């Protein structure tokens, strides 16, 4: 399993810090499967990019929280998206300007959509590790109702 034990709780804590305006710490949340890690490095080399030297996924969460909360998603929704996007079934895809894993299995998101969750990584800022930068529920045409501004 790509997520480490206790990672979902730690992710939730970082997202709660983002929600309250605090600066969350960098945390290690998991690893790619051996197959995902090999595919990522092979594709990165084919594009002339550096390999990931360490099979570790790190997380802060500020950008991810801001993006998904603007869409009306709760912290629990975001954690579910992350868990799905980082599952062992997820397929890695690397392009020149985007690196991600995507769960090929559709998930009922509770808002009337069948989504395929995509985890987007930043591969240089935390070199030699991958940072989970964002998660996108692909196919979420029905988004949750946005919360009223405080």
Residue pairs with C-beta under 8 A, 6 or more apart in sequence:
1 30
1 87
1 88
2 30
2 31
2 32
2 33
2 36
2 57
2 86
2 87
2 88
2 90
3 29
3 30
3 82
3 83
3 86
4 28
4 29
4 30
4 31
7 29
7 30
8 79
8 82
8 83
10 27
10 29
10 59
11 27
11 29
11 59
11 61
11 79
11 82
12 75
12 76
12 79
13 24
14 24
14 25
14 27
14 59
14 60
14 61
15 24
15 61
15 64
15 65
15 75
15 78
15 79
16 75
17 23
17 24
17 61
18 24
18 61
18 62
18 65
18 66
19 65
19 69
19 75
24 60
24 61
24 62
25 60
26 58
26 59
26 60
26 126
27 58
27 59
27 60
28 56
28 57
28 58
28 59
29 57
29 58
29 59
29 86
29 132
30 56
30 57
30 86
31 37
31 55
31 56
31 57
32 40
32 55
32 57
32 92
32 101
32 130
33 88
36 90
36 91
36 92
36 101
37 52
37 55
39 91
39 92
39 94
40 52
40 92
40 94
40 99
40 130
41 51
41 52
43 92
43 93
43 94
44 50
44 51
44 52
44 94
44 99
44 123
45 51
47 94
47 95
47 96
49 94
49 96
49 123
50 123
50 124
50 127
50 128
52 123
52 128
52 129
52 130
53 127
53 128
54 128
54 129
56 129
56 130
57 86
57 121
57 129
57 130
57 131
57 132
58 126
58 129
58 130
58 131
58 132
59 131
59 132
60 131
63 133
63 134
64 78
64 132
64 133
64 134
64 135
65 75
65 78
67 134
68 77
68 78
68 81
68 135
69 78
70 146
71 140
71 143
71 144
71 146
72 143
72 144
72 145
72 146
72 147
73 81
73 143
73 144
74 144
77 109
77 110
77 144
78 135
81 117
81 135
81 137
82 117
82 119
82 132
82 135
84 103
84 107
84 117
85 101
85 102
85 103
85 117
85 118
85 119
85 135
86 101
86 119
86 132
87 103
89 103
89 104
89 105
90 101
90 102
90 103
90 104
90 119
91 101
91 102
91 104
92 99
92 100
92 101
93 99
93 100
93 101
93 102
94 100
98 120
99 120
99 121
99 123
99 130
100 118
100 119
100 120
100 121
101 118
101 119
101 121
102 116
102 117
102 118
102 119
102 138
103 116
103 117
103 118
104 116
105 116
106 114
106 115
106 116
106 139
107 114
107 115
107 116
107 117
108 114
109 115
109 137
109 140
111 140
111 142
111 143
111 144
112 142
113 137
113 139
113 140
113 141
113 142
114 139
115 137
115 138
115 139
115 140
116 137
116 138
116 139
117 135
117 136
117 137
117 138
118 135
118 136
118 137
118 138
119 132
119 134
119 135
120 132
120 133
120 134
120 135
120 136
121 130
121 131
121 132
121 133
122 130
122 131
122 133
123 130
123 131
125 131
